[in-house]
């Protein structure tokens, strides 16, 4: 009888433990792929899971794909947290498709630069990036210094630029337009400038990590790309260098949002808090070359040369996200007519 009772007790205890494990909360996160996701696992996700006991399920995609998904689900999102460009975050905010992020529940909010926090609490910028020029030092001996250099004959068939569905594509278009004297309200100069460049480019890439294999095979000698991705590629041995054009690189302020109808908004806030922590920001800045928004972070010399920092940060052009969000759908339609191939 005692043996049977003991077995029942053990079985019941085991079932209880199994039940508790099975009920571990899951946080669904929409995130950029490749080295970005891998470094996020190391710098943020591992610590978050250890502290909360929750499990993070990653779904990979681009900003435009996530925005489309949030719209399609109409306030009943499959995501709890989404990584997204701030211009698209502003667009979703205007469409009332985001939950409010209560900064009072973010323990690291006081450490974060005020400009990282949306005034209406709808999104939080978690890093500073940029659209820059990256080139192969073995193939190019005279480094480019200007966006205009990419229109030179020596780059024909050796350049990759982004499609407008990705941040670098729209930002390169804006940079050319600005350089030619255009405004966000009139993009004619930009479209005129980008059409011949797009025609002679190897590809209009849609995923940032597509560029790595193109550089590895020397199918391209230069790309309009991102310093964080380039830094990761340099660490793996690729002979690349980063140029912040003299006209100013275009600043990128990727954001974190909680979509309307997220299943675990409280847990989502804890995840965002982890990303904003000094430890998380330092790790991500050094591994992913992401400019930190936590003001307590001090960069190593190596990272400081890659991320937007000091002079290169001060020279960044930061287009107004609301204006970009308003105009991007029309630019995309025009791109499909005039630039896409």
Secondary structure, DSSP 4 states (H G I P E B T S, - for coil): -HHHHHHHHHHHHHHHHHHHHHT--EEEEEE--THHHHHHIIIIIHHHHHHH--EEEEEE--HHHHHHHHHHHTT--S-SEEEEEHHHHHHHHHTT-B----GGG-TTGGGB-GGGB-TTSS-EE--BEEEEEEEETTT-SS---SGGGGGSGGGTTTEEEE-TTSHHHHHHHHHHHHHTT-BTTB-HHHHHHHHHHHHHSSEEESSTTHHHHHHHTTS-SEEEEEHHHHHHHHHTT--EEEE--TT-PEEE-EEEE-BTT-TTHHHHHHHHHHHHSHHHHHHHHHHH--B--BTT----HHHHTTSS-THHHHT-B---HHHHHHHHHHHHHHHHHHT--
